[in-house]
Amino acid sequence: MSRSLPQSGSALLRAWPASALAVWAAAWRAGAVAPDDVVHTLHDYAQTHEIDAAADTGVAGGGGALDLLQAVGGAAASAVALPAAGDPQGLPPGALTGDVLAAGEVLLLAVPAGPTLAVTARGAVERCRWTFRALASPFDVDTIGGDQSPGELEYELREAVDEAAAVIAGLAGPRSAGPVDLRDALAARTHAVSLDLPPHDRPRVDRMLATAAQIDAIVSLAGGGPGASAGQLDTADTALRRLSSLTRRARATAINTLLRDYRS
């Protein structure tokens, strides 16, 4: 799942800012939304947006939300990946920097007559800094997330909901929260990792993202508690890592499906 570093005294950035920027910028370029719609979405993530770009990217540093939209919307193609340690999701080795792994998501841009760019977002609700880096060698962004079809991943997600619930049920020990508290906590965490999308015609994408958010919320709630045994925790940890990897792959596939649709 995505992680954002909080600034002192600041609230965390919402989950999946780079994925949101990617899909809303693609919708704008396709004429499905207005620039104000994209800016409004970005303001849901942070009050201020800043661009930090190296000289070899061809992107001007500074600027705000509209400059960010222009920089991303001008790409010939785009894709997102949600990498984690041991799960690079098809990224070339040069892109797996500490910042990319810490952010938990990266937006890849194919720039006409330029290098492939990797874009990450870091910050808090007061200010989000978008870092643009050029990959060391050319990279086909359409190769990202192509290992499994959306249909296959949707089936795996449906199966994984029951598995995630079983992991929590299998962790014995007293719990301080009752059923109502757990339901409220699950609903809140599901909302926190959900992604708002522009208009589109892919109901499967909506289902995949909704199920991925539900599983992510369950994974984040699956603490062992003081009564769980070491063996239970070890088994749960293995299962939760597998579930987290599945939701990353499914979420990236869903977003990249929309990105290709808007580009076609």
TIRO-495747 format. One record per residue: residue number from 1; x, y, z of N, C-alpha, C in turn. Coordinates in steps of 0.05 Angstrom, whole numbers. Layout:
! TIRO-495747
    k     n.x     n.y     n.z    ca.x    ca.y    ca.z     c.x     c.y     c.z
  NUM       X       Y       Z       X       Y       Z       X       Y       Z
...
***
This chain:
! TIRO-495747
    k     n.x     n.y     n.z    ca.x    ca.y    ca.z     c.x     c.y     c.z
    1      17     -24       0       0       0       0      17      25       0
    2       6      47      -9      21      71     -11      27      83      17
    3      51      95      20      58     108      44      68     136      38
    4      60     155      54      68     183      51      80     193      77
    5     102     206      75     115     216      99     102     242     108
    6      92     243     133      80     267     143     100     288     150
    7      93     313     145     109     335     155     101     339     184
    8     118     353     199     112     357     227      86     372     231
    9      68     360     246      42     372     252      23     372     228
   10      29     356     208      12     356     184      -2     329     180
   11     -25     331     167     -40     306     161     -27     292     137
   12     -31     266     135     -20     251     113     -34     257      87
   13     -18     255      65     -29     257      39     -48     233      34
   14     -70     238      20     -88     216      13     -73     195      -4
   15     -84     171      -3     -72     149     -18     -74     153     -48
   16     -54     144     -63     -53     142     -92     -54     169    -107
   17     -39     189     -99     -40     215    -113     -30     213    -142
   18      -9     197    -146       2     194    -174     -18     180    -192
   19     -32     160    -181     -52     146    -197     -75     165    -204
   20     -83     181    -185    -105     200    -190     -96     220    -211
   21     -72     231    -208     -63     250    -228     -62     238    -256
   22     -52     213    -258     -49     200    -284     -76     197    -298
   23     -96     187    -284    -121     181    -297    -137     207    -303
   24    -136     226    -285    -150     252    -290    -136     268    -312
   25    -110     267    -313     -96     281    -335    -102     268    -362
   26    -103     241    -362    -110     227    -387    -139     233    -396
   27    -157     235    -376    -185     242    -383    -186     270    -394
   28    -171     288    -383    -170     316    -393    -160     317    -422
   29    -138     302    -427    -127     302    -454    -147     290    -474
   30    -163     271    -465    -183     258    -482    -208     275    -485
   31    -210     298    -471    -233     315    -472    -256     307    -455
   32    -251     288    -436    -273     278    -419    -278     296    -395
   33    -258     312    -387    -261     330    -364    -247     356    -371
   34    -254     377    -355    -241     403    -359    -217     406    -341
   35    -199     425    -347    -176     429    -329    -184     435    -301
   36    -205     449    -297    -214     455    -269    -222     430    -254
   37    -232     410    -268    -239     385    -255    -213     371    -244
   38    -192     372    -260    -167     360    -251    -155     375    -228
   39    -155     401    -230    -145     418    -208    -160     413    -182
   40    -187     411    -185    -203     406    -161    -196     379    -149
   41    -191     359    -165    -183     333    -155    -156     335    -141
   42    -137     349    -152    -111     352    -140    -113     367    -113
   43    -131     386    -112    -135     401     -86    -147     383     -65
   44    -160     361     -73    -170     342     -53    -147     328     -39
   45    -124     328     -53    -100     315     -42     -82     335     -26
   46     -79     358     -36     -62     378     -23     -70     406     -31
   47     -65     425     -13     -72     453     -19     -54     465     -40
   48     -28     457     -39      -8     468     -57       8     445     -70
   49      13     448     -96      29     427    -110      53     441    -122
   50      76     428    -119     101     439    -130     116     417    -146
   51     129     426    -167     144     408    -184     174     411    -178
   52     186     388    -174     215     386    -170     226     368    -193
   53     239     380    -212     247     366    -236     277     370    -241
   54     291     348    -247     319     349    -256     321     362    -283
   55     345     372    -290     348     386    -315     344     368    -339
   56     351     342    -336     349     324    -359     321     315    -365
   57     301     324    -350     274     315    -354     259     332    -375
   58     269     357    -379     255     375    -397     231     388    -385
   59     226     384    -359     204     395    -344     213     418    -327
   60     199     440    -327     206     463    -311     199     458    -282
   61     217     465    -264     211     463    -236     193     485    -226
   62     183     482    -201     165     502    -190     137     498    -202
   63     123     519    -205      96     517    -216      76     506    -197
   64      51     502    -206      30     492    -189      14     470    -203
   65     -11     468    -195     -28     445    -205     -32     446    -235
   66     -36     470    -247     -40     471    -276     -14     464    -290
   67       9     473    -280      34     465    -293      39     435    -291
   68      31     423    -269      33     395    -266      15     380    -286
   69      -9     390    -289     -27     378    -309     -15     380    -337
   70      -4     403    -344       8     406    -371      31     387    -375
   71      48     384    -354      71     367    -356      63     337    -360
   72      43     329    -346      34     301    -347      17     296    -372
   73      -1     315    -377     -20     312    -399      -6     314    -426
   74      18     325    -427      32     327    -453      47     301    -461
   75      47     281    -443      61     256    -450      46     241    -471
   76      62     226    -488      50     210    -509      35     185    -497
   77      45     175    -475      33     152    -462      41     153    -433
   78      25     140    -416      30     140    -387      21     113    -375
   79      33     106    -353      26      82    -338      34      86    -309
   80      20      71    -292      28      72    -263      37      44    -255
   81      55      44    -235      63      20    -222      63      25    -192
   82      57       4    -177      56       6    -148      77     -14    -136
   83     102      -6    -138     124     -25    -130     127     -27    -100
   84     139     -49     -92     147     -53     -64     173     -69     -64
   85     187     -70     -42     211     -86     -41     205    -115     -48
   86     220    -125     -68     215    -152     -78     193    -155     -98
   87     179    -133    -104     157    -134    -123     159    -109    -140
   88     178    -108    -159     182     -83    -175     161     -77    -195
   89     143     -96    -201     120     -92    -219     129     -83    -247
   90     151     -94    -256     160     -89    -283     177     -65    -287
   91     183     -50    -266     200     -26    -269     228     -34    -275
   92     242     -18    -291     271     -23    -296     286     -17    -270
   93     309     -30    -266     324     -27    -241     330       2    -234
   94     336      18    -254     344      46    -249     322      63    -237
   95     297      54    -240     275      70    -229     269      63    -200
   96     280      41    -190     273      32    -163     290      47    -142
   97     287      72    -141     302      88    -121     287      87     -95
   98     300      97     -74     288      97     -47     262     112     -47
   99     261     135     -61     237     151     -61     213     137     -74
  100     219     122     -96     198     108    -110     186      86     -92
  101     204      71     -79     194      50     -61     180      61     -37
  102     190      84     -26     177      96      -3     149     107     -10
  103     147     118     -34     121     129     -42     101     106     -48
  104     111      83     -57      93      61     -62      79      62     -88
  105      83      83    -104      71      85    -131      88     104    -147
  106      88     100    -173     103     117    -192      87     119    -217
  107      87     143    -228      75     149    -254      97     150    -275
  108      95     134    -296     115     134    -318     104     148    -342
  109     120     166    -353     111     182    -376     129     177    -400
  110     117     171    -423     132     169    -448     130     197    -461
  111     153     211    -462     154     238    -473     164     238    -501
  112     149     251    -520     159     252    -548     187     264    -550
  113     205     249    -563     232     258    -568     246     264    -541
  114     240     249    -520     252     254    -495     254     228    -479
  115     267     229    -456     269     204    -439     243     197    -426
  116     241     172    -418     218     164    -402     221     176    -374
  117     200     187    -364     201     201    -338     187     185    -317
  118     198     185    -293     185     173    -269     177     195    -250
  119     152     195    -243     141     217    -226     130     205    -200
  120     139     217    -178     130     208    -152     119     232    -136
  121     101     227    -118      89     248    -101      96     243     -72
  122     104     264     -58     110     262     -30     101     287     -16
  123      91     285       9      83     308      23      59     304      42
  124      44     325      46      21     324      64      -1     341      52
  125     -23     344      66     -46     358      55     -40     388      51
  126     -20     399      65     -13     427      61       2     431      35
  127      21     412      29      38     415       6      46     388      -4
  128      44     384     -31      53     359     -44      75     366     -64
  129      97     353     -62     119     357     -80     120     334    -100
  130     120     341    -126     121     321    -147     149     321    -159
  131     162     298    -157     190     296    -167     190     281    -193
  132     203     294    -213     205     283    -240     234     273    -244
  133     238     248    -251     264     237    -257     264     225    -285
  134     287     226    -299     290     213    -325     302     186    -321
  135     290     165    -333     302     138    -332     328     138    -348
  136     346     121    -340     372     121    -353     371     110    -381
  137     351      93    -387     349      82    -414     320      82    -423
  138     315      81    -449     287      81    -459     271      57    -447
  139     246      62    -443     229      42    -431     201      44    -442
  140     189      21    -450     162      21    -461     142      20    -438
  141     128      41    -433     109      42    -410      86      23    -414
  142      80      15    -438      58      -3    -443      64     -32    -433
  143      89     -37    -426      96     -64    -415      89     -66    -386
  144      82     -44    -373      75     -44    -345      48     -57    -341
  145      46     -76    -322      20     -87    -315       7    -104    -336
  146      23    -116    -354      11    -132    -375      11    -162    -371
  147      20    -171    -347      23    -200    -342      -4    -214    -339
  148     -24    -201    -328     -50    -213    -324     -72    -195    -334
  149     -94    -208    -343    -116    -192    -353    -133    -182    -330
  150    -148    -160    -335    -166    -151    -314    -186    -172    -304
  151    -195    -189    -322    -214    -210    -314    -201    -230    -295
  152    -176    -238    -300    -162    -256    -282    -158    -243    -255
  153    -150    -218    -255    -145    -205    -229    -170    -200    -214
  154    -192    -194    -228    -217    -190    -213    -226    -216    -200
  155    -222    -238    -213    -229    -264    -201    -211    -269    -176
  156    -185    -263    -178    -168    -267    -155    -175    -248    -132
  157    -184    -224    -138    -192    -206    -117    -217    -216    -102
  158    -236    -227    -117    -260    -237    -104    -253    -260     -85
  159    -235    -277     -94    -226    -299     -77    -210    -288     -52
  160    -196    -267     -56    -179    -256     -35    -194    -243     -13
  161    -218    -233     -18    -234    -221       3    -239    -241      26
  162    -247    -265      18    -252    -286      38    -226    -294      52
  163    -205    -295      37    -179    -303      49    -170    -282      69
  164    -174    -256      63    -166    -235      81    -182    -236     107
  165    -208    -241     104    -225    -243     128    -218    -267     145
  166    -210    -289     131    -202    -313     146    -176    -309     161
  167    -158    -293     151    -133    -287     165    -139    -274     191
  168    -157    -253     191    -164    -239     215    -177    -259     235
  169    -196    -275     225    -210    -293     242    -191    -314     254
  170    -170    -320     240    -151    -340     250    -132    -330     271
  171    -131    -304     276    -114    -293     296    -129    -293     323
  172    -121    -311     340    -135    -314     365    -127    -292     384
  173    -141    -290     406    -133    -270     427    -154    -250     431
  174    -154    -236     454    -174    -216     460    -171    -192     442
  175    -193    -179     436    -193    -155     420    -208    -133     435
  176    -196    -109     434    -208     -87     448    -232     -75     433
  177    -234     -80     407    -256     -69     391    -277     -90     387
  178    -302     -81     389    -325     -99     384    -331     -99     354
  179    -352    -115     346    -359    -117     318    -366     -91     305
  180    -381     -74     319    -388     -48     308    -364     -30     303
  181    -346     -30     323    -321     -14     320    -304     -24     297
  182    -303     -50     294    -287     -61     272    -299     -54     245
  183    -326     -56     243    -339     -48     218    -334     -19     212
  184    -336      -1     232    -331      27     228    -302      32     219
  185    -283      18     232    -255      21     225    -250      11     197
  186    -263     -11     190    -259     -22     163    -270      -2     142
  187    -294       9     147    -306      28     128    -288      53     125
  188    -277      63     147    -261      87     146    -235      81     131
  189    -223      58     135    -198      52     121    -203      46      92
  190    -225      34      86    -232      29      58    -235      55      43
  191    -249      74      55    -252     101      43    -225     114      39
  192    -207     112      59    -182     125      58    -164     116      35
  193    -167      91      27    -150      80       5    -166      77     -21
  194    -190      90     -22    -205      89     -47    -195     111     -66
  195    -202     108     -91    -193     127    -112    -217     137    -128
  196    -220     163    -129    -241     176    -145    -233     177    -174
  197    -250     169    -192    -244     168    -220    -260     188    -237
  198    -249     196    -259    -265     213    -278    -285     195    -292
  199    -303     206    -309    -323     190    -323    -309     170    -341
  200    -320     145    -341    -309     124    -358    -330     103    -362
  201    -324      83    -380    -343      63    -387    -333      35    -380
  202    -319      33    -358    -307       7    -350    -317      -1    -322
  203    -340     -12    -319    -350     -20    -293    -332     -40    -279
  204    -317     -56    -294    -299     -75    -281    -277     -61    -266
  205    -268     -38    -277    -247     -22    -264    -258     -13    -237
  206    -282      -3    -236    -294       5    -210    -295     -18    -190
  207    -303     -41    -200    -305     -64    -182    -277     -72    -172
  208    -258     -72    -189    -231     -80    -181    -219     -61    -160
  209    -223     -35    -165    -212     -15    -146    -227     -16    -119
  210    -253     -20    -120    -268     -22     -95    -260     -47     -79
  211    -256     -69     -92    -248     -93     -78    -220     -91     -68
  212    -202     -79     -84    -174     -75     -75    -173     -58     -50
  213    -190     -37     -49    -191     -19     -26    -201     -35      -2
  214    -221     -51      -6    -232     -67      17    -210     -86      28
  215    -196     -99      10    -175    -118      19    -152    -103      33
  216    -144     -80      22    -123     -64      35    -132     -56      63
  217    -157     -49      66    -167     -41      93    -166     -65     112
  218    -173     -88     103    -172    -112     119    -143    -118     127
  219    -125    -116     108     -97    -122     113     -86    -103     134
  220     -94     -77     133     -84     -58     152     -95     -62     180
  221    -119     -75     182    -131     -80     207    -123    -107     220
  222    -109    -123     204    -103    -150     213     -79    -151     232
  223     -82    -139     256     -62    -141     276     -66    -165     293
  224     -45    -177     303     -47    -202     318     -59    -200     345
  225     -54    -177     359     -64    -175     386     -47    -191     405
  226     -49    -186     431     -31    -198     451     -35    -228     454
  227     -58    -239     445     -63    -267     448     -55    -284     425
  228     -45    -273     404     -39    -289     380     -11    -302     384
  229      -9    -326     374      17    -340     377      36    -332     355
  230      62    -338     359      82    -331     339      76    -345     313
  231      67    -370     314      60    -385     290      37    -372     275
  232      17    -363     289      -6    -350     276       3    -325     262
  233      20    -309     276      29    -284     264      46    -288     240
  234      63    -309     240      80    -315     217      63    -323     193
  235      44    -340     198      26    -349     176      10    -325     165
  236       0    -308     184     -16    -285     175       1    -266     159
  237      26    -262     167      44    -243     154      49    -252     125
  238      53    -278     121      57    -288      94      33    -284      77
  239       9    -289      88     -16    -286      73     -20    -256      67
  240     -15    -239      86     -20    -210      82      -2    -198      61
  241      23    -207      61      42    -197      40      32    -206      12
  242      22    -230      10      11    -239     -16     -14    -223     -24
  243     -31    -217      -5     -55    -202     -11     -48    -173     -18
  244     -28    -162      -4     -20    -134     -11      -8    -133     -39
  245       8    -153     -46      19    -154     -73      -3    -156     -94
  246     -24    -172     -88     -46    -175    -107     -61    -148    -111
  247     -66    -134     -89     -80    -109     -92     -64     -88    -107
  248     -37     -88    -103     -21     -70    -119     -23     -76    -149
  249     -20    -102    -156     -22    -109    -184     -49    -103    -196
  250     -70    -109    -181     -97    -104    -191    -103     -75    -194
  251     -95     -59    -174    -100     -30    -176     -85     -18    -200
  252     -60     -26    -203     -44     -15    -226     -57     -23    -252
  253     -66     -48    -255     -78     -58    -279    -104     -43    -285
  254    -120     -38    -265    -145     -23    -268    -139       6    -279
  255    -121      19    -266    -114      47    -275    -102      47    -303
  256     -84      28    -308     -72      28    -335     -91      21    -356
  257    -112       5    -350    -133      -1    -369    -147      25    -377
  258    -153      42    -357    -166      68    -364    -147      86    -379
  259    -122      86    -372    -103     103    -386    -101      96    -416
  260    -101      70    -422    -101      62    -450    -127      69    -464
  261    -150      66    -449    -176      74    -461    -176     103    -469
  262    -168     120    -451    -168     149    -456    -149     156    -479
  263    -128     141    -482    -108     147    -503    -118     137    -531
  264    -136     118    -531    -144     106    -557    -165     123    -571
***
